[in-house]
Each structure stands twice: as C-alpha cells, then as structure tokens.
C-alpha cells in the first residue's frame, strides 16, 4: 500500500512529535509504504496536498488532530478531479473528535494503523460553508459565537489536552453576551437572541463533548444546535451535560436537522470550523452527502 501521510508534529501541543518514530514503525509492521510529509506551519497541510498528484497513492493519511484533518480535507476536495482515494486517520492531536466516528473502542495508535491496513471504507458526509469571501469544508463541525471564543482559548491552552476546551468554557462564561441572529432553515426565518450555534456532521467536538447527539456522519443532514440567551449560572450548570449530550433538552436550546441552513447578524461573528478560525458571518452551510471515503473499523462500516 502506497500512502501519502501528512503528519503534524505540533499536534497535541507538540506531543505528536514524540510519537513519530512509533508511527513509522507501525507503518513498517503493517506494510504501509508511507511518504511522510511534516507540516511546519498553519495551513501547511493544505499546501502539501495541493502540490502532489494523489492518483500516485493508494491512501491519504492524516496524522494530527481535527484541525490537521480540516487542512487536508480542504485540499483534498479541490483535488477530487485527480483522485478520490480513501483517507486514513491517525489521531495524535488535542481533541481528535472525528476519530470517535471511526470507532469508539479504539484506544491506541496501532489500532488506527491496523484499520488503514484492513481497508474497510465508510463514506462520510462533509459540510460546505460559504461566506461573502470564501468557501471551505468541514468533516466534524463548525460554529460561531461562544463556541468560537472557546475555540480561541482552547488553541491558546492546547498543551492542557482535552481540558483546554473546558477551561475555554469557564473563562469565556465570565464575559458572556448574547446578540441578535437570524436563521433561515427549511424555508422558514427565525429571529433570535443568540449565545452560540454549532452546525455538526458528527456527534463529538472538542474531544469528548457530545455536541450533536443525534448526528450521523452519513445521513445527509446537518445537526444545528442553537443556544439562545442564557445566564452565566445556567450555562455553567448545564455545561457538564454536554459530555453525554443531554444539554440539548435545556429550555434555552433548540435542535434542528436539515441539509442546509443560513445565518446573518449585524454583529461581527467569526466562524470556527473543526477547531480552526476562518471566515465570518453571514454564512450558508450545506451538506455534501457521502462524499468522503474514510477507513473505519468493521463495526462502523
């Protein structure tokens, strides 16, 4: 098996660098002839994939976190005409949310490499985001408002692992503010006083947070969670419920499923797709059904 591996040594707060030799040995063990390209700066993964002819490879491997996958995905989509090779994932990042949709039971890197070796494929949906200036794609989720503030804090404290996102929630609750927002979905317009919105393709975000408990990566739908005006105390009290998804039953939370949604606001709201910071409202988000072939465990096929 000939593979192109985009490896982010800075993923997981730099912990990925220490796992590089182990990954190389696992590639050798499972007879994966990998061309390993190390990323050196933000968005470098996108550039590396754009520069190669993917048709020369049997598989494209992303070794990093959700942000690394986002970078590679956006180059991969623009390279579809050249090749639609399957993608393998080795989660050496901070959140690694998407890896939970490959298998919840996998616990170490060897299992992920073995999954690539076994070549069982599941086709994932991906989300498409259009702003006034750009188009980008996501595999996991995108959001804005309070979620973007949490993401910014999480990036700053990545060395704390999963706790970085929890810390982001706590710190940003102190300066919590709502804002007017308009949502258009299924031909209906909703005006609301909003705190934050997440638009998900998969269940998890920020590592172990079950942001969209009803989501499926191949149902052709986006899962839109709208959190309206809420007090700081209510938000903090509700936060632990995000780990099992029961927070969606709170009176200030609305849950929608649709293949497309649009948002506008008079306030400057930055978008955070898959843990990255990119673009701002207004946005239109749509789903591209079963567009992405990803190696998964047999139980998840």
Sine and cosine of phi, psi and omega as CSV:
sin_phi,cos_phi,sin_psi,cos_psi,sin_omega,cos_omega
0.00,0.00,0.84,-0.54,0.03,-1.00
-0.99,-0.11,0.83,-0.56,-0.10,-0.99
-0.78,-0.62,0.59,-0.81,0.23,-0.97
-0.98,-0.20,0.85,-0.52,-0.01,-1.00
-0.91,-0.40,0.90,-0.44,0.10,-1.00
-1.00,-0.03,0.93,-0.36,-0.14,-0.99
-0.91,-0.41,0.83,-0.55,0.02,-1.00
-0.99,-0.16,0.99,-0.16,-0.05,-1.00
-0.93,0.37,-0.29,0.96,0.01,-1.00
-1.00,0.01,-0.08,1.00,0.00,-1.00
-0.88,0.47,0.47,-0.88,-0.01,-1.00
0.91,0.42,0.53,0.85,-0.02,-1.00
0.93,0.37,0.44,0.90,0.00,-1.00
0.99,-0.12,-0.08,1.00,-0.01,-1.00
-0.93,0.38,-0.43,0.90,-0.03,-1.00
-0.89,0.46,-0.52,0.86,0.02,-1.00
-0.86,0.51,-0.63,0.78,-0.03,-1.00
-0.95,0.32,-0.31,0.95,-0.04,-1.00
-0.99,-0.15,-0.02,1.00,-0.08,-1.00
-0.88,0.48,-0.71,0.70,-0.01,-1.00
-0.89,0.45,-0.61,0.79,0.04,-1.00
-0.89,0.45,-0.69,0.72,0.01,-1.00
-0.88,0.47,-0.66,0.75,0.03,-1.00
-0.87,0.49,-0.68,0.73,0.01,-1.00
-0.91,0.41,-0.61,0.79,0.02,-1.00
-0.93,0.37,-0.61,0.79,0.09,-1.00
-0.86,0.51,-0.69,0.72,0.00,-1.00
-0.91,0.42,-0.67,0.74,-0.01,-1.00
-0.88,0.48,-0.64,0.77,-0.06,-1.00
-0.98,-0.18,0.31,0.95,0.14,-0.99
0.84,0.55,0.70,0.71,0.09,-1.00
-0.97,-0.25,0.93,-0.36,0.01,-1.00
-0.99,0.13,1.00,-0.07,-0.18,-0.98
-0.98,-0.21,0.78,-0.62,0.19,-0.98
-1.00,-0.01,0.99,-0.16,-0.11,-0.99
-1.00,0.00,0.87,-0.49,0.04,-1.00
-0.93,-0.37,0.87,-0.49,-0.03,-1.00
-1.00,0.05,0.74,-0.68,0.08,-1.00
-0.99,0.15,0.55,-0.83,-0.09,-1.00
-0.88,-0.48,-0.22,0.98,-0.03,-1.00
-0.33,-0.94,0.16,-0.99,-0.02,-1.00
-0.85,0.52,0.69,-0.72,0.01,-1.00
0.95,0.33,0.08,1.00,0.01,-1.00
-0.90,0.44,-0.55,0.84,0.03,-1.00
-0.86,0.50,-0.62,0.78,0.05,-1.00
-0.89,0.46,-0.71,0.70,-0.03,-1.00
-0.90,0.43,-0.67,0.75,-0.02,-1.00
-0.88,0.48,-0.68,0.73,-0.01,-1.00
-0.94,0.34,-0.58,0.81,0.01,-1.00
-0.90,0.44,-0.45,0.89,-0.10,-1.00
-1.00,0.05,-0.12,0.99,-0.08,-1.00
-0.93,-0.38,0.33,-0.94,0.12,-0.99
-1.00,-0.07,0.98,-0.20,-0.08,-1.00
-0.90,0.44,-0.35,0.94,-0.02,-1.00
-0.92,0.39,-0.21,0.98,0.03,-1.00
-0.99,0.11,-0.08,1.00,-0.06,-1.00
-0.87,-0.49,0.41,-0.91,0.06,-1.00
-1.00,0.00,-0.41,0.91,-0.06,-1.00
-0.45,-0.89,0.53,-0.85,0.11,-0.99
-0.93,-0.35,0.86,-0.51,-0.05,-1.00
-0.94,-0.33,0.72,-0.69,0.08,-1.00
-0.93,-0.36,0.89,-0.46,0.06,-1.00
-0.93,-0.37,0.97,-0.26,-0.06,-1.00
0.17,-0.99,-0.45,-0.89,0.04,-1.00
-0.96,-0.28,-0.30,-0.95,-0.02,-1.00
-0.90,0.43,-0.56,0.83,0.04,-1.00
-0.92,0.40,-0.62,0.79,0.05,-1.00
-0.90,0.44,-0.66,0.75,0.02,-1.00
-0.90,0.43,-0.64,0.76,0.03,-1.00
-0.85,0.52,-0.72,0.70,0.00,-1.00
-0.87,0.50,-0.74,0.68,-0.03,-1.00
-0.93,0.38,-0.66,0.75,-0.01,-1.00
-0.83,0.56,-0.69,0.72,-0.08,-1.00
-0.94,0.34,-0.46,0.89,0.13,-0.99
-0.98,0.21,-0.62,0.78,-0.02,-1.00
-0.87,0.49,-0.71,0.70,-0.01,-1.00
-0.87,0.50,-0.66,0.75,0.00,-1.00
-0.96,0.26,-0.12,0.99,-0.01,-1.00
-0.95,-0.32,0.17,0.99,-0.08,-1.00
-0.83,0.55,-0.58,0.81,-0.05,-1.00
-0.90,0.43,-0.45,0.89,0.00,-1.00
-0.99,0.12,-0.62,0.78,-0.06,-1.00
-0.23,-0.97,0.54,-0.84,0.08,-1.00
-0.86,-0.52,0.76,0.65,-0.06,-1.00
-0.94,0.35,0.46,-0.89,0.00,-1.00
-0.95,0.33,0.34,-0.94,-0.03,-1.00
-0.91,-0.41,0.69,-0.72,0.12,-0.99
-0.94,-0.34,0.53,-0.85,-0.05,-1.00
-0.83,-0.55,0.76,-0.65,0.13,-0.99
-0.86,-0.52,0.97,-0.25,-0.14,-0.99
-0.99,0.16,0.99,-0.13,0.05,-1.00
-0.89,-0.46,0.39,0.92,-0.04,-1.00
-0.99,-0.14,-0.33,-0.94,-0.03,-1.00
-1.00,0.08,-0.85,0.53,-0.07,-1.00
-1.00,0.07,-0.75,0.66,0.00,-1.00
0.81,0.59,0.63,0.78,-0.07,-1.00
-0.90,0.43,-0.68,0.74,-0.07,-1.00
-0.90,0.44,-0.47,0.88,-0.03,-1.00
-0.88,0.48,-0.41,0.91,0.00,-1.00
-0.95,0.33,-0.31,0.95,0.07,-1.00
-1.00,-0.01,-0.01,1.00,0.15,-0.99
-1.00,-0.01,-0.67,0.74,0.15,-0.99
-0.08,-1.00,0.74,-0.67,0.06,-1.00
-0.97,0.24,-0.32,0.95,-0.10,-0.99
-1.00,0.03,-0.30,0.95,-0.04,-1.00
-0.93,0.38,0.73,-0.68,-0.07,-1.00
-0.84,-0.55,-0.33,0.94,0.00,-1.00
-0.72,-0.70,0.21,-0.98,-0.11,-0.99
-0.91,0.42,-0.54,0.84,-0.01,-1.00
-0.88,0.48,-0.60,0.80,0.02,-1.00
-0.89,0.46,-0.60,0.80,0.02,-1.00
-0.94,0.34,-0.63,0.78,0.05,-1.00
-0.92,0.40,-0.65,0.76,0.05,-1.00
-0.88,0.47,-0.61,0.79,0.04,-1.00
-0.87,0.49,-0.65,0.76,0.06,-1.00
-0.90,0.43,-0.68,0.73,0.00,-1.00
-0.87,0.48,-0.60,0.80,-0.05,-1.00
-0.98,0.22,-0.32,0.95,0.16,-0.99
0.85,0.53,0.69,0.72,0.12,-0.99
-0.99,-0.13,0.81,-0.59,-0.20,-0.98
-0.93,-0.36,0.64,-0.76,0.19,-0.98
-0.81,-0.58,0.66,-0.75,-0.02,-1.00
-1.00,-0.05,0.89,-0.46,-0.03,-1.00
-1.00,-0.05,0.58,-0.82,0.23,-0.97
-0.95,0.32,0.35,-0.94,0.20,-0.98
-0.72,-0.69,0.42,-0.91,0.03,-1.00
-0.99,-0.13,0.58,-0.81,0.04,-1.00
-0.89,-0.45,0.80,-0.60,-0.02,-1.00
-0.91,-0.42,0.79,-0.62,0.07,-1.00
-0.90,-0.44,0.84,-0.54,0.14,-0.99
-0.95,-0.31,-0.09,-1.00,0.04,-1.00
-0.93,0.36,-0.32,0.95,-0.12,-0.99
-0.87,-0.50,-0.29,0.96,-0.13,-0.99
-0.41,-0.91,0.21,-0.98,0.09,-1.00
-0.78,-0.62,0.72,-0.69,0.11,-0.99
-0.57,-0.82,0.18,-0.98,-0.14,-0.99
-0.80,-0.60,0.47,-0.88,0.05,-1.00
-0.65,-0.76,0.49,-0.87,0.02,-1.00
-0.98,-0.20,-0.45,0.89,-0.13,-0.99
-0.96,-0.27,-0.95,0.30,-0.01,-1.00
-0.32,-0.95,0.27,-0.96,0.19,-0.98
-0.67,-0.74,0.37,-0.93,-0.04,-1.00
-0.31,-0.95,0.06,-1.00,0.06,-1.00
-0.37,-0.93,0.18,-0.98,-0.09,-1.00
1.00,0.08,-0.69,-0.72,-0.02,-1.00
-0.83,0.56,-0.58,0.82,-0.03,-1.00
-0.90,0.44,-0.61,0.80,0.04,-1.00
-0.92,0.39,-0.65,0.76,0.05,-1.00
-0.87,0.49,-0.65,0.76,0.03,-1.00
-0.91,0.41,-0.66,0.75,0.02,-1.00
-0.88,0.48,-0.69,0.72,0.02,-1.00
-0.87,0.50,-0.66,0.75,0.05,-1.00
-0.93,0.38,-0.65,0.76,0.02,-1.00
-0.87,0.49,-0.63,0.77,0.04,-1.00
-0.89,0.45,-0.66,0.75,-0.02,-1.00
-0.90,0.44,-0.57,0.82,-0.07,-1.00
-0.92,-0.39,0.57,0.82,-0.04,-1.00
-0.84,0.54,-0.48,0.88,-0.03,-1.00
-0.90,0.43,-0.21,0.98,0.03,-1.00
-1.00,0.01,0.02,1.00,0.01,-1.00
0.93,0.36,-0.60,-0.80,-0.02,-1.00
-0.84,0.54,-0.51,0.86,-0.05,-1.00
-0.91,0.41,-0.31,0.95,0.01,-1.00
-0.85,0.52,-0.63,0.77,-0.02,-1.00
-0.96,0.27,-0.58,0.81,0.08,-1.00
-0.89,0.45,-0.68,0.73,0.04,-1.00
-0.88,0.47,-0.61,0.79,0.04,-1.00
-0.87,0.49,-0.65,0.76,0.03,-1.00
-0.89,0.46,-0.72,0.69,-0.05,-1.00
-0.90,0.44,-0.75,0.66,-0.07,-1.00
-0.92,0.40,-0.62,0.79,-0.06,-1.00
-0.99,0.13,-0.25,0.97,0.10,-1.00
-0.91,0.41,-0.52,0.85,-0.02,-1.00
-0.87,0.50,-0.60,0.80,-0.04,-1.00
-0.95,-0.32,0.49,0.87,-0.05,-1.00
-0.89,0.46,0.75,-0.67,0.08,-1.00
-0.60,-0.80,0.58,-0.82,0.10,-1.00
-1.00,-0.10,0.19,-0.98,-0.06,-1.00
-0.44,-0.90,0.41,-0.91,0.01,-1.00
-0.96,0.30,0.67,-0.74,-0.05,-1.00
-0.59,-0.81,0.64,-0.77,0.09,-1.00
-0.91,-0.41,0.75,-0.66,0.04,-1.00
-0.87,-0.49,0.71,-0.71,0.10,-1.00
-0.89,-0.46,0.87,-0.50,-0.05,-1.00
-0.52,-0.85,0.72,-0.69,0.00,-1.00
0.78,0.63,0.63,0.78,0.05,-1.00
0.98,0.20,0.06,1.00,0.00,-1.00
-0.92,-0.39,0.54,-0.84,0.02,-1.00
-0.94,-0.35,0.74,-0.67,0.00,-1.00
-0.84,-0.54,0.78,-0.62,0.12,-0.99
-0.97,-0.26,0.76,-0.65,-0.12,-0.99
-0.58,-0.82,0.29,-0.96,0.13,-0.99
-0.97,-0.25,0.98,-0.21,-0.30,-0.95
-0.96,-0.27,0.48,-0.88,0.14,-0.99
-0.97,-0.26,-0.75,0.66,0.11,-0.99
-0.28,-0.96,0.26,-0.96,0.01,-1.00
-0.70,-0.71,0.66,-0.75,0.20,-0.98
-0.84,-0.54,0.64,-0.77,0.04,-1.00
-0.85,-0.53,0.94,-0.33,-0.21,-0.98
-0.91,-0.41,0.52,-0.85,0.18,-0.98
-0.97,-0.25,-0.56,0.83,0.01,-1.00
-0.87,-0.49,0.14,-0.99,-0.12,-0.99
-0.95,0.31,-0.62,0.78,-0.22,-0.97
-0.97,-0.26,0.44,-0.90,0.13,-0.99
-0.48,-0.88,0.44,-0.90,0.02,-1.00
0.88,0.48,0.50,0.87,0.00,-1.00
1.00,-0.08,-1.00,-0.08,-0.13,-0.99
-0.96,-0.29,0.13,0.99,-0.02,-1.00
-0.98,0.17,0.86,-0.52,0.03,-1.00
-1.00,0.05,0.99,0.15,-0.10,-0.99
-0.94,0.34,-0.60,0.80,-0.06,-1.00
-0.76,-0.66,0.99,0.15,-0.12,-0.99
-0.89,0.45,-0.34,0.94,-0.01,-1.00
-1.00,-0.09,0.04,1.00,-0.11,-0.99
-0.97,0.25,0.50,-0.86,0.14,-0.99
-0.70,-0.72,0.63,-0.77,-0.09,-1.00
-0.97,0.25,-0.08,1.00,-0.01,-1.00
-0.62,-0.78,0.60,0.80,0.03,-1.00
-0.98,-0.18,0.02,1.00,0.02,-1.00
0.96,0.29,0.31,0.95,-0.04,-1.00
-0.76,-0.65,0.50,-0.86,0.20,-0.98
-1.00,-0.09,0.59,-0.81,0.07,-1.00
-0.96,-0.28,0.91,-0.41,-0.11,-0.99
-0.95,-0.30,0.89,-0.46,0.04,-1.00
-0.95,-0.31,0.87,-0.50,-0.03,-1.00
-0.93,-0.36,0.88,-0.47,0.05,-1.00
-0.97,-0.26,0.94,-0.35,-0.04,-1.00
-0.99,0.10,-0.11,-0.99,-0.10,-1.00
-0.80,0.61,0.76,-0.65,-0.05,-1.00
-0.53,-0.85,0.53,-0.85,0.02,-1.00
-0.96,0.27,0.35,-0.94,0.04,-1.00
-0.86,0.51,-0.68,0.73,-0.03,-1.00
-0.90,0.44,-0.70,0.71,0.01,-1.00
-0.89,0.45,-0.63,0.77,0.00,-1.00
-0.91,0.43,-0.72,0.70,0.02,-1.00
-0.91,0.42,-0.62,0.78,0.00,-1.00
-0.92,0.40,-0.56,0.83,-0.05,-1.00
-0.99,0.11,-0.41,0.91,-0.14,-0.99
-0.78,0.62,-0.70,0.71,-0.01,-1.00
-0.84,0.54,-0.41,0.91,-0.02,-1.00
-0.96,0.29,-0.19,0.98,-0.01,-1.00
-0.95,0.32,-0.33,0.95,-0.03,-1.00
-0.98,0.22,-0.35,0.94,0.10,-0.99
-0.89,-0.45,0.07,1.00,0.08,-1.00
0.99,0.12,-0.04,1.00,-0.07,-1.00
-0.96,0.27,-0.15,0.99,0.03,-1.00
-0.89,0.47,-0.38,0.92,-0.04,-1.00
-0.92,0.39,-0.22,0.97,0.02,-1.00
-1.00,0.03,0.01,1.00,0.02,-1.00
-0.93,0.37,0.53,-0.85,-0.08,-1.00
-0.90,0.44,-0.38,0.93,-0.02,-1.00
-1.00,-0.08,0.13,0.99,-0.02,-1.00
-0.92,-0.39,0.72,-0.69,0.10,-0.99
-0.87,-0.50,0.63,-0.78,-0.09,-1.00
-0.83,-0.56,0.80,-0.61,-0.01,-1.00
-0.78,-0.63,0.45,-0.89,0.15,-0.99
-0.77,-0.64,0.79,-0.61,-0.06,-1.00
-0.29,-0.96,0.43,-0.90,0.06,-1.00
-0.97,0.23,-0.18,0.98,-0.02,-1.00
-0.39,-0.92,0.47,-0.88,0.02,-1.00
-0.38,-0.92,0.47,-0.88,0.03,-1.00
-0.72,-0.70,0.55,-0.83,-0.01,-1.00
-0.71,-0.70,0.64,-0.77,0.11,-0.99
-0.67,-0.74,0.45,-0.89,0.06,-1.00
-0.35,-0.94,0.41,-0.91,0.08,-1.00
-0.99,0.11,-0.13,0.99,0.00,-1.00
-1.00,-0.08,0.46,-0.89,0.05,-1.00
-0.98,0.20,0.93,-0.37,0.00,-1.00
-0.82,-0.57,0.87,-0.49,-0.04,-1.00
-1.00,0.07,0.57,-0.82,-0.05,-1.00
-0.99,-0.13,0.60,-0.80,0.00,-1.00
-0.80,-0.60,1.00,0.07,0.03,-1.00
-0.99,0.15,0.78,-0.62,0.08,-1.00
0.74,0.67,0.68,0.73,0.08,-1.00
0.99,0.17,0.10,1.00,0.04,-1.00
-0.96,-0.27,0.17,-0.99,0.02,-1.00
-0.89,-0.46,0.91,-0.41,-0.11,-0.99
-0.33,-0.94,0.84,-0.55,0.10,-1.00
0.99,0.15,0.15,-0.99,0.05,-1.00
-0.47,-0.88,0.27,-0.96,-0.01,-1.00
-0.91,0.42,0.47,-0.88,0.13,0.99
-0.97,0.22,0.44,-0.90,0.03,-1.00
-0.68,-0.74,0.47,-0.88,0.19,-0.98
-0.86,-0.51,0.77,-0.64,-0.04,-1.00
-0.85,-0.53,0.73,-0.68,0.02,-1.00
-0.66,-0.75,0.28,-0.96,-0.02,-1.00
-0.96,-0.27,0.61,-0.79,0.16,-0.99
-0.95,-0.32,0.96,-0.27,-0.16,-0.99
-0.93,0.37,0.69,-0.72,0.15,-0.99
0.70,0.72,0.80,0.61,-0.09,-1.00
-0.99,-0.13,-0.31,0.95,-0.21,-0.98
-0.85,-0.53,0.93,-0.36,0.04,-1.00
-0.98,0.18,0.89,-0.45,-0.04,-1.00
-0.82,-0.58,0.66,-0.75,0.08,-1.00
-0.95,0.31,0.76,-0.65,0.01,-1.00
-0.71,-0.70,0.19,-0.98,0.08,-1.00
-0.95,0.33,0.33,-0.94,-0.08,-1.00
-0.83,0.55,-0.60,0.80,-0.03,-1.00
-0.92,0.40,-0.35,0.94,-0.06,-1.00
-0.98,-0.20,0.02,1.00,-0.02,-1.00
-0.93,0.38,0.00,0.00,0.00,0.00
